[in-house]
Amino acid sequence: MMLKELEAIPLLLDGLNPKELKIARLRTNKLSASYNEKNSWLKSVAEVATFLNDLGVEYVLVKYIDIPYASMQDIDLLIENEESRHTLFSVLRKNGYTSCRSLFSPHPEKVEFTKFDHYFEIDIYPEPAWWKITYAPAGLISSAKILKNVSGTEVFLPTATHDIYIVITHSYAHGTITLAELAHVAKTILNNQINWPHLTSLAKHYHFEHAVYIYLFLIGKVLMSMGYDNYELRKVLNELSHNFLSRRLRDTLLRNCSSKFFPIRIPLSFRFLSGFHEPLLLLTSGKNPTTRELSTYWLLVQQKCSSFSKEII
């Protein structure tokens, strides 16, 4: 069932309406947006980007799923420069936006802005991390950003390599792999030059080898069916398969692929390990996490693991 649904990805890339492809769960696969809804999100992005560009704020639009009918609920911005953040916060509040901070301590600085007459929320991340799971060094994503036309407006986006890495790590941090995100990563690989050594280096340094591997493993099957055979991609897959968790996650997926549908839920055991991701980075760098940090991560693990009542994969 699962592998059969992968066959829909080339059709999604051609712009076919997901409703015509008999995909089992459109909403949870982030494919439930109508043409008008997607255009409404793009219009909001254009307005926000114009606003940011005029202010001179240093930002990167992240988690943009560039697939027709992909549902986008928020406008996610990585703004690492503290001065830029405070400038933006002040102006947004003056323009009627209401701000709130995350309820969970791992993201004490993430700020969410909403406005009564605006459907889409603006989420501002101060650092490259999801739920305190760091995925890149400070400044890397922002310094390498590129300017690209999105719906007629110049918008700062991550490089293609960073883009797929951000989508993969965010997906893994939330414990779900959707068809929309897989299709976006496949499209990005097909249409751009990917710096595979850089991607592999980031995955290894931040202990995301298994997350990157399972994505590329699934996408490799899609690209092969489209006649796309990339030696560098095969080389990366082979290298990342040496990781024990990569093989375990792949084998778990293959055991269940005949009876399960997308989206894939990452098993609780893997999500449990991801909760201790940050202490592992601290320990391997020679720094000892504090008792407060360890208790915070433990509460995070409990929150992540209780968010799903059963394993789907």
N, C-alpha and C positions, 0 to 999 in steps of 0.2 A: 504494500500500500504506500509506504513512505517513499520508496524508490520510484514508484509509479508517479507520485506527485511531483517528483523532481523533473519529470518530462514536461511539466507545465512551464518551467522557467524560460526556455527559449520563446515560447508563445507570449509570456508576459513581457519579455524584452521587445517583442514585435508590437506591443501595444494592445493586445487582445484584452477584453474585459474579463477579469477573473471569474465573474458570475457564469460565463459561458464555458469555463474550463472544468467545472464540477469539482472544485477544490472544497474539501470537507469543512474547513473552519476559516472563513474569510476574515472575520474580525480579529481573531487571535493570531492570524498570519499577517496582520497589518495590511490587508488587501481590500478593505471594505469601503474605501473612500470612493465617492462618485467623482465624475469629471469636474463638477462644480466645486465640490469640497476641496479637491486637490488644488484647483485654481485659486480658491479662496486662501488657502495656506500660502501658496506662492506669492499672492498679492500682499499678504501680511509680511512675508519675509522681505519683499521688495521695499515696503514702507519702513520696516525696522532697519534694514541695511542702509537705506538712504539717510535715515536719521543718524545712524552710527557714523557713517562716512562724513556727514556734515559736522559732527562733533569732534571728529578726529580720534575716535575711540579705537584702540587696538583690540580687535576681536577675530574669532574664527567661528563660522557657523559649522556645528558638528551634528552628526547623526541624521544628515539629510539623505533620505532614501529616494534616489532619483529614478523612480519607477512609476509609470502611469498607474493610477488608482491606489498607490501606496498611501495608507492613512497616516497622517502626521498630526499629533495632538499638541505638540509644543514647538517653540522656536528655541533651540538649544545653542547657547553661545559659550565658548571658552574665552574668558577674559582674564588673562594672568596678570596684567599690569594693574596694580592696586589703585593708582591714580585714575586710570581709565574707568575702573569699576565705580569709584566714588563719584566721578563726574557723571556717569550714566545714571547711577542710582538717584542722584539729586534731580536730574532733568526729568526722569520718568515719574518721580513723585510729584513734581510740579505740574506734570501733564495728566494727572489723574490716576496714575497707576498705584495699586496697593501692593506692598511687598510682604513676604513672609519667608521665614527660614525653615529649613528641614527640621522635622521633629526628631530626627535621629542624629546623635552626636557625631558620627563619622563624617557628616557634611555640615559642620557648623557655619561655614561661610557661603554655602550654596544659597542663592537667593532666587525666589520665584516672584515674578511680577504679573499681576492680573489687572484687567480693566473691565468695568461693567459692560461696555459696548464692544469689547473685543473678545472673540471666541477663543483665540489661541494664547496660551500662557507663554511668557518669556522666562526661560530658566537660564541662570547665569552661573557657570562653574568657574571657580577661581584657580583651579589646578587640574592637571590631567589625572583624574581619579574618579572611579565609580564606587560609591559606598566605601570609601577609604581604601579601595583597591587601586593603587597607583599603577598606571600602565605605560607611562613615559616620563622622562626627566623634565623638570621645570623648564619652560621656554622653548623646548624642541618643536612642538606642534605650531606654536605661534610664530616662531622665527622663520619657519619654512612655508608659511601660508601662501596661497596663490590667489590672484584676483580672477574671478570667472563670472561670466554673464549668466545670471539666473533670472529668467522671466523678464528680461530687458533691463536688469539692474546689475551693476557691478558689486559682487559679494565676495568676501574673503572666505575661502574654503581650505581645508587641509589638502596637502598633496595627495595624489591618488594612492600612494603607498600608505600614508598615514590614515587616509579615509577608510580603507578596508580594515586596517588594524583597529581603528576606533570603533567601527561598527561591530567587529568580531568581539572585542573585549567588552563592550557594553552589553552585547547579547549574552555573553557568558556570565557577566556579573549579575544579570537578571535571571539567569538560569533557563533561558528559552532561545531556541533557534527557529526563526520564522522564514517562510518562503519569500517574503518581501525582502528581507535582509540578505538572504542567499542570492536572490536575483540581482540586487544592487551590487553586491561584491562581484558576481559573475560579469555584470556589465562593465564595471570599473576595470577588471582585469582584461576584458576583451578590447577596451577602447583606450587603454593607457599603458605606458611603459612603467612596470612595477620594479622597484628596487628590492629584489628578493633578498639579497644579503642583509640589507638594513632591516627588513621586516623580520627575518629570522633572528637577527641579533636582538631586536627589541623583545621578541617573544621569549627568547632564552633568558635575557637579563631580568625580565619581570615575571618569569615563571608562567607564561601563557602558552607554552609549546603545545599542550593538548588542546587548548581552545582554538588556536590558529590551525592546528592540524585537522581537527574534525570538520571545520568549515571548508578548508581547501580539499579535503578528501571528498566531501559531498559535491563541491563545485567542480572538482576534477572530473567526476562522472558526467556532469551536465556538459562541460566543455568538450569532452571526448565525443559525446553524442552529437555535438555540433561540428565535429571535424576539426576541433582546435586541440592541437597537441603541442604543449610547451615544455621544452626540455628543462628549463629553469624551475618550472612549477613541479615537475616530477622529481627533480633533485631536492627541492625543499621538502616535499612530502616524504621522501626517503629519509632525509636528515631528521625531521621532526618525529618520524615513526620510531626512532630509537628511544624516545621518551616513554617510560612505562605507562604513565597516565594516558598518553595518546593512544596506545594500543588497547588499553582497557576500555576507554571511551568508544573507540571504533568497534571493538568486539561486542560491547553492550548494545550499541546501535544496530549492528548487523543481526544480532539475535532477535531483535524486535521489529525489524523493518517490514516484515510481511504482515504484521497485524496492527501496526500503529500508523496514525496520520500525523502530518505536521500540524501545529508546531511541535518541535522536539523539546521535551523538558530534560534539562541536565539532571542526572540522578542526584539524590540528596547527598550521597557520599562525596561526590565531586564538589557540590556547593558547600558542604561542610569544610572541605579542605580550602576552598577559596576564601573562607572567612578568616583564615589565619595567614592569608597572603602577605599582608603588610608586616606582621611580626617576623615572618620568614625573611623578608627583604632587609629588615633592620638587623636581624641576627647575622645574616650572611655578609652584611656590610661592616660588621664589628660593633654595631650599636645594640644596646640592650633595651627592649621595650619596657616601659614602666608598668607598674601594676594597674594603673588607671587605663593605659592603652590596652593591656591584655583583657581587662574586664569589658572595655568598650567593644573589642572584637568578639568576645564571647557572646555579648548581647546581640551583636550583629549576626552572628552565626545562628542564634536561636530565631531571630526575626526572619532571616532568609529561609531557614529550613521549615518554619511553620507556615510560610506563605503558600505552600502547595500541600494539599492534603494527601496526595498520592503521586507516585512517579509515573510519568507517561512513557518514558523511553524504556 
